[in-house]
Amino acid sequence: MMAAIRDGGELPLDVGTLVFQPTTAMARLAADIAATQEIRQPLDRSYSAAILDSRLFLKIYRRLRPGLSSEIEVGRFLTDVSPFPGIVPLAGTLDVRGEDGITTTLAVLQKYVPNQGELWGFTLDLLGRLSDAYGDRIEDRDADLAQISYATLVDTLGRRLAELHQALARPGVDPAFEPEPVTAADLDAWRARLRADALETLARLEAQLKNLAEPAPGLGEELLARREPLLAQIMDPLPPGLDLLKIRCHGICILVRCWLSATTSSSSTSRASRPVARRPGTSRNVH
């Protein structure tokens, strides 16, 4: 399969056609690769996986969804069109094209990136160790080298996300990813959505206030007392003269999808395998 994806081409079937599509990174990633492989059972049961020669990661989908997958579309864009080194490069894909012309992705080949696990588990472990060591002694906790190192790690993640947005906002390279001006209607809709989210969050806080452990109740009451200024600030107009652009968004960045490696690479978003046409929230906002 790897060789077929590397070479590209099509294979007719009784019904439909297999389509093997390499990216520009395939030749570099698969050069002189051995035939050895290691089978991995991922936590995500929607696919099976194999590591080829510790250099390529083969993902074979168990749940097939017709249509263009944003994992492929965005991965190919950030590999071939507007390269971004902070993601795992896409090496190629295996698709089946039906007689109706609709394509379904069967397998994805990516660079294999050795890692130390996902950032969410790392964060929970760190918080547990700091809590056991320092309790509510915030000053001592903030001076801990592990806490300082974590702040540096999060700063790096923030830079990677900013660089990702720059790559996605590159103009004139692909009409499907072309940035668009932010309109007044966009701002009104975003303010309304943010206000609704804030109201829901404040209502939940108020309902659970008595169940919170100290010092959370006092902090919660302080926040609730500032409800009106907070909501007013959300609805405040932006300063005049801002030149704002909106770019495509295919989901959310969550720590469980960010992997710790030498380059702090980030994996696909939680909805990335869903077809664009069927995925709610596929819009031009900030990722």
FENQUITA-V716050 format. One record per pair of residues at least 12 apart in sequence whose ideal C-beta (glycine too) atoms are under 10 Angstrom apart, sorted by sequence separation. I is the first residue (numbers start at 1). J is the second residue. If there is no record, write none. Layout:
I:J, I:J
//
This chain:
8:20, 9:21, 38:50, 39:51, 47:59, 48:60, 59:71, 75:87, 78:90, 79:91, 93:105, 94:106, 95:107, 130:142, 208:220, 209:221, 257:269, 7:20, 8:21, 9:22, 37:50, 38:51, 46:59, 47:60, 48:61, 74:87, 75:88, 76:89, 77:90, 79:92, 93:106, 94:107, 95:108, 133:146, 134:147, 253:266, 257:270, 4:18, 5:19, 6:20, 8:22, 37:51, 38:52, 47:61, 48:62, 75:89, 76:90, 93:107, 94:108, 127:141, 130:144, 205:219, 206:220, 209:223, 253:267, 256:270, 5:20, 7:22, 36:51, 37:52, 38:53, 42:57, 44:59, 46:61, 47:62, 75:90, 92:107, 93:108, 94:109, 129:144, 205:220, 206:221, 209:224, 254:269, 257:272, 4:20, 5:21, 6:22, 36:52, 37:53, 38:54, 46:62, 47:63, 74:90, 75:91, 76:92, 92:108, 93:109, 130:146, 205:221, 253:269, 254:270, 1:18, 3:20, 5:22, 35:52, 36:53, 37:54, 40:57, 42:59, 45:62, 46:63, 73:90, 76:93, 91:108, 92:109, 93:110, 129:146, 130:147, 206:223, 251:268, 252:269, 253:270, 2:20, 4:22, 5:23, 8:26, 34:52, 35:53, 36:54, 40:58, 44:62, 45:63, 46:64, 72:90, 75:93, 90:108, 91:109, 92:110, 126:144, 129:147, 202:220, 205:223, 206:224, 250:268, 251:269, 252:270, 269:287, 1:20, 7:26, 33:52, 34:53, 37:56, 39:58, 40:59, 46:65, 71:90, 90:109, 91:110, 205:224, 250:269, 251:270, 252:271, 2:22, 6:26, 33:53, 34:54, 72:92, 90:110, 91:111, 126:146, 127:147, 130:150, 249:269, 250:270, 251:271, 5:26, 6:27, 32:53, 33:54, 34:55, 37:58, 72:93, 89:110, 90:111, 91:112, 125:146, 126:147, 202:223, 203:224, 206:227, 250:271, 251:272, 30:52, 33:55, 71:93, 88:110, 89:111, 201:223, 202:224, 205:227, 250:272, 6:29, 29:52, 30:53, 32:55, 33:56, 72:95, 87:110, 88:111, 126:149, 127:150, 251:274, 2:26, 6:30, 31:55, 69:93, 87:111, 88:112, 89:113, 126:150, 202:226, 250:274, 5:30, 6:31, 30:55, 88:113, 202:227, 29:55, 30:56, 69:95, 87:113, 250:276, 3:30, 6:33, 29:56, 68:95, 88:115, 123:150, 126:153, 2:30, 122:150, 199:227, 202:230, 248:276, 251:279, 198:227, 202:231, 250:279, 252:281, 3:33, 26:56, 66:96, 123:153, 251:281, 2:33, 57:88, 72:103, 79:110, 119:150, 122:153, 123:154, 199:230, 250:281, 251:282, 3:35, 64:96, 66:98, 79:111, 198:230, 199:231, 249:281, 250:282, 2:35, 58:91, 61:94, 72:105, 75:108, 198:231, 249:282, 250:283, 57:91, 58:92, 59:93, 60:94, 66:100, 68:102, 69:103, 71:105, 119:153, 248:282, 249:283, 253:287, 2:37, 56:91, 67:102, 68:103, 69:104, 75:110, 119:154, 195:230, 198:233, 199:234, 248:283, 249:284, 252:287, 55:91, 56:92, 58:94, 66:102, 67:103, 68:104, 69:105, 72:108, 195:231, 198:234, 247:283, 248:284, 249:285, 251:287, 66:103, 67:104, 68:105, 71:108, 194:231, 195:232, 197:234, 246:283, 247:284, 248:285, 249:286, 250:287, 66:104, 67:105, 119:157, 196:234, 246:284, 247:285, 248:286, 249:287, 52:91, 65:104, 66:105, 69:108, 71:110, 195:234, 245:284, 246:285, 247:286, 248:287, 64:104, 65:105, 194:234, 195:235, 246:286, 247:287, 64:105, 193:234, 194:235, 245:286, 64:106, 192:234, 61:104, 191:234, 192:235, 61:105, 190:234, 191:235, 61:106, 191:236, 59:105, 60:106, 61:107, 191:237, 59:106, 60:107, 61:108, 188:235, 191:238, 2:50, 59:107, 60:108, 1:50, 23:72, 58:107, 59:108, 60:109, 2:52, 6:56, 29:79, 58:108, 59:109, 187:237, 1:52, 2:53, 5:56, 21:72, 25:76, 57:108, 58:109, 59:110, 187:238, 23:75, 24:76, 57:109, 58:110, 5:58, 23:76, 26:79, 56:109, 57:110, 184:237, 2:56, 25:79, 56:110, 57:111, 58:112, 21:76, 24:79, 25:80, 56:111, 57:112, 187:242, 2:58, 23:79, 24:80, 55:111, 56:112, 57:113, 182:238, 190:246, 1:58, 23:80, 24:81, 50:107, 52:109, 55:112, 187:244, 22:80, 23:81, 25:83, 49:107, 54:112, 55:113, 186:244, 1:60, 24:83, 48:107, 49:108, 50:109, 53:112, 29:89, 47:107, 52:112, 54:114, 182:242, 186:246, 28:89, 29:90, 30:91, 47:108, 51:112, 182:243, 183:244, 29:91, 30:92, 50:112, 181:243, 182:244, 26:89, 28:91, 29:92, 49:112, 51:114, 181:244, 182:245, 183:246, 25:89, 26:90, 27:91, 181:245, 182:246, 24:89, 25:90, 26:91, 179:244, 180:245, 181:246, 23:89, 24:90, 25:91, 26:92, 179:245, 180:246, 23:90, 24:91, 25:92, 178:245, 179:246, 180:247, 22:90, 23:91, 179:247, 180:248, 21:90, 22:91, 23:92, 178:247, 179:248, 22:92, 23:93, 86:156, 177:247, 178:248, 21:92, 22:93, 86:157, 177:248, 20:92, 21:93, 40:112, 176:248, 20:93, 21:94, 86:159, 87:160, 19:93, 20:94, 21:95, 38:112, 86:160, 171:245, 19:94, 20:95, 43:118, 85:160, 86:161, 18:94, 19:95, 84:160, 86:162, 169:245, 18:95, 19:96, 86:163, 87:164, 169:246, 170:247, 17:95, 18:96, 19:97, 85:163, 86:164, 136:214, 169:247, 16:95, 17:96, 18:97, 30:109, 84:163, 136:215, 168:247, 169:248, 16:96, 17:97, 29:109, 84:164, 87:167, 165:245, 167:247, 168:248, 15:96, 16:97, 17:98, 29:110, 30:111, 84:165, 86:167, 166:247, 168:249, 16:98, 17:99, 21:103, 29:111, 84:166, 85:167, 165:247, 168:250, 11:94, 13:96, 15:98, 16:99, 26:109, 28:111, 29:112, 84:167, 164:247, 8:92, 13:97, 15:99, 16:100, 19:103, 21:105, 25:109, 82:166, 83:167, 84:168, 165:249, 6:91, 7:92, 10:95, 11:96, 13:98, 16:101, 25:110, 26:111, 82:167, 5:91, 6:92, 13:99, 16:102, 17:103, 19:105, 23:109, 25:111, 78:164, 81:167, 82:168, 84:170, 5:92, 10:97, 16:103, 19:106, 20:107, 22:109, 23:110, 82:169, 83:170, 4:92, 5:93, 16:104, 18:106, 21:109, 82:170, 2:91, 5:94, 20:109, 78:167, 81:170, 82:171, 164:253, 2:92, 4:94, 74:164, 77:167, 78:168, 1:92, 77:168, 82:173, 2:94, 81:173, 82:174, 161:253, 193:285, 1:94, 77:170, 80:173, 81:174, 160:253, 74:168, 80:174, 81:176, 82:177, 190:285, 77:173, 81:177, 157:253, 189:285, 190:286, 77:174, 161:258, 186:283, 76:174, 157:255, 160:258, 186:284, 77:176, 78:177, 186:285, 77:177, 176:276, 73:174, 154:255, 157:258, 5:107, 74:176, 164:266, 182:284, 5:108, 6:109, 73:176, 74:177, 157:260, 160:263, 182:285, 5:109, 73:177, 160:264, 180:284, 1:106, 2:107, 153:258, 159:264, 160:265, 161:266, 179:284, 1:107, 160:266, 178:284, 2:109, 153:260, 156:263, 157:264, 177:284, 1:109, 68:176, 156:264, 157:266, 153:264, 169:286, 168:286, 168:287, 165:286, 165:287, 164:287, 161:286, 161:287, 124:255, 123:255, 122:255, 123:256, 120:254, 121:255, 119:254, 120:255, 121:256, 123:258, 118:254, 119:255, 120:256, 122:258, 118:255, 119:256, 120:257, 122:259, 118:256, 119:257, 120:258, 122:260, 118:257, 119:258, 121:260, 118:258, 119:259, 118:259, 119:260, 117:259, 118:260, 115:258, 116:259, 117:260, 115:259, 116:260, 117:261, 114:259, 115:260, 116:261, 119:264, 113:259, 115:261, 116:262, 114:261, 115:262, 119:266, 113:261, 114:262, 115:263, 113:262, 115:264, 118:267, 113:263, 115:265, 113:265, 115:267, 111:265, 113:267, 110:267, 110:268, 108:268, 108:273, 105:273, 105:275, 77:248, 88:259, 104:275, 103:275, 88:261, 102:275, 74:248, 73:248, 88:263, 74:250, 87:263, 89:265, 73:250, 74:251, 86:263, 88:265, 70:248, 85:263, 86:264, 87:265, 88:266, 90:268, 70:249, 71:250, 86:265, 87:266, 88:267, 70:250, 71:251, 85:265, 86:266, 87:267, 88:268, 69:250, 70:251, 87:268, 84:266, 75:268, 74:268, 74:269, 71:267, 72:268, 71:268, 75:272, 70:268, 71:269, 74:272, 69:268, 70:269, 73:272, 71:271, 72:272, 70:271, 71:272, 72:273, 70:272, 71:273, 73:275, 74:276, 69:272, 70:273, 71:274, 72:275, 73:276, 69:273, 70:274, 71:275, 72:276, 69:274, 70:275, 69:275, 70:276, 67:274, 68:275, 69:276, 65:273, 67:275, 68:276, 65:274, 66:275, 67:276, 68:277, 70:279, 63:273, 65:275, 67:277, 69:279, 66:277, 67:278, 61:273, 66:278, 67:279, 70:282, 43:256, 65:278, 74:287, 59:273, 65:279, 44:270, 47:273, 46:273, 44:273
//
